Amino acid sequence: YMAFGSCGITSIRLPNTLMSIGEEAFSKSQLESIEIPASVEVIGNMAFAHTVNMSVINVDAENKKYCSIDGVLYDKAVTKLIACPAKKTEVEIPGTVIMIGDAAFAYCQNLKAVDMPESVVTIGEGAFEGCVSLTKMKLPDNLKYINDAAFYGCSGLVSISFGKQLGSIGHETFWKCGNLTQVTIDEANALFTVIDNVVYAKHGTVA
């Protein structure tokens, strides 16, 4: 747990015998890039969260559990986006991805655009926390779950739209999003509605 967390290291060479990277192993470190060897079978939750200097995460092509596409870390089946390097300015998520992992984009302060496919069902806790350069988000129709603090501190976010399948919005999802002025939701959504840019449950309780 947090083996190199909050550490000043900028580079590291992982041995080709390494099997596991622990939870938050490099969280809040100064790491700029990393090469994950083929031997790694487990990457703990938020292993690369808040690494604000990270430009690329590469994975050996022989690795059976994980892969890298354009420097972004995914599971091998490309159904979960695990971590995006903080230096990315835009990301096109493959159409096989179902889940955006916890803190996957946390503190990607240069991120201006995310192309999120209709396949995405879940956005993890703190997934886009601190993405201050994001100005608008169009969430896919199939998205059902937005977990706690998903867009916490996205101070540049001006507009967001929700699809018809949305069923759950976590706590503090838009906390410190002081510029958020335009909120829309598909009229076919069975649970939520928007009145004067405020999201309500359709029974009238503030969501």
N, C-alpha and C positions, 0 to 999 in steps of 0.2 A: 504494500500500500504506500503510495507516494514516494517510491524509492528515490526518484530524482525530482520530486515535486518542489516547486519554488526554488529550483537550483539554477545557478548561473551558467551552466554548461550550454555551449552553442552547437556542439556536435558530439556524436557518440557512434562507436562501431559495435554493433551487436554480434556476438559469436554465432556461428552456424549450427551450434548445438542448443541454442536457447529455445525453450518450449513454451514459456509463458511470460507475458508482460502484465504486471499487476494493475489493479485498480488505481487510477489517477497517477500512474507511474511517472509521467512526465508533465503532469498538470502544473500550469503556471511557471514552467521552466523557460529558459531563453533559447531552447533548441530551435535550430533553423531548418533542419531537414533530418530525415531518418530513412534507413533502409532496413526493412523487416525481412529477416531470413526465411528460407523455406521451412525451417524446423518449427517455427512458432505455430502453436495450436490454439492458444488462448490469449486474447487481448482483453484485459479488464475494462470495466465501465469507465468512461471518461479518461482513458489513459493519456490522451493528448489534449485534453480540455484546456482552454485559456493559454495556449502556447502562442503568444501574439507575434512571434518572429518566424513561425513555421511557414516555409514556402512550398514544401513538397513532402508527401509521404509515399514512399515507394515500397513495393512488396515483390519479393522474388517470385518469378513466374511459376516456379515449382511448388509454391506454397499451396496446400490443399484446403485451407480454411479461409484465407483472405486474399484480396486482390486490390490493386490500385488502378484507377482510371483517371488520367489527366492529373495525377498527384493527389487524388482524393481516395480515402480508405473505405472499402466496402467488404462485406462478407463475400465468400467465393461465388455464391449464387447471385450476387448483386441484387439482394432483396432488402438489405439494410445499409444505409449510409452511416458509417461509424464516426468518421472525423474528416473535416475539411481544413486544410492549412489556412491559417489566419491571413496570409498575404493574398489569397485569391480575391479577385475583383468580381468575377462572375462564375457561375456553375450551372451546367446543364445536367440535371439528374437523369440517369437512364430510366427508361420506361418499365423496368422490372422492379424498381425499388418500392417496397411496401411501407418501410419505416425509416424515419429520420431519427437517429439515436439521440440519447441524452447529451446535451452540450455539443452536438455534432458541429455546429457553426459558431459556438460561443466565442465572442470577442473577435470575430472576423471583421475587424473595423473598416477594412477596405471593400467589403462585399457590397456591391451595388445592385446585382441582379441574380435571381435564382429562378431557373426554369424548372418548376416542379410538375412532374407528370401526373396523369389521372390515376396512376397505380397507387399513389401514396395514401395510406389509411391512417397512419399515426405519426404525430410529431412529438418527439420526446421532451422530457423536462429540460428547460433551459436551452432548447435546441438552437435558438437564434439570439440568445442573451447577448446584449452589448453590441449588436450589429448596427452601429450608429449611422452607417452610410446607406442602409436600406431605406428607400422612400415609399415603395409600394409593394404589396404582396397580393397575388391572386392565387388563392388556395383551391386545390382541385375538388371537383364534385364528390369524389369518393372518400375524401378525408372525413374520418369519423371522430378522431380523438386528438385534442390539443392538450398536452399535459402542462403541469404547473410551470409558470415563469417562462413559457416558450418564447415570448418576444420581450421579455423583461429588459428595460433599458435601451430599447431601439428608439432612441430619441429623434432620429430623422424620419421615422415612419409617418407618412401622411395619410395613406389610404390602404385599406385591406378589404378583401371580399371573401366571403365564405360560400361554400357550395351547399347543395341540397341534402347531403348525407350527414352533415355535422351533428354529432350527438352529445359531445362533451367538451367543455372549456374549463381548464384548470385554474387554480388560484393564481393571482398575480400575473396572469398571462400578459397583460399590457401595462403593467406597473412601470412608471417612468417613461411612458411613450407620450411625452408632452405635446407633440405636434400632430398626433393622430386626430384628424378632423373628418375623415370620410370612411364610413363603415357600411358595407352592403352585404346582403345575404340573399341567396336564391329563395324566391317566394315559395318554392315547393318544399322547403325545409319544414319538417313536421314539428320540430321542437323549439326553434328560435325565430325571432323576428327582430327587425331594426326599426326603431322609432326615433327620429331626430338624431341619428348616428349613435344611439345607445342600443346595445343588444339586450333583449328581454327573452325570458321564456315565454312561450305562447300563452301561458296561463296568467301572465301579467307580472310575474316576479322578476326583478332585475337579475340577469344572468351574470 
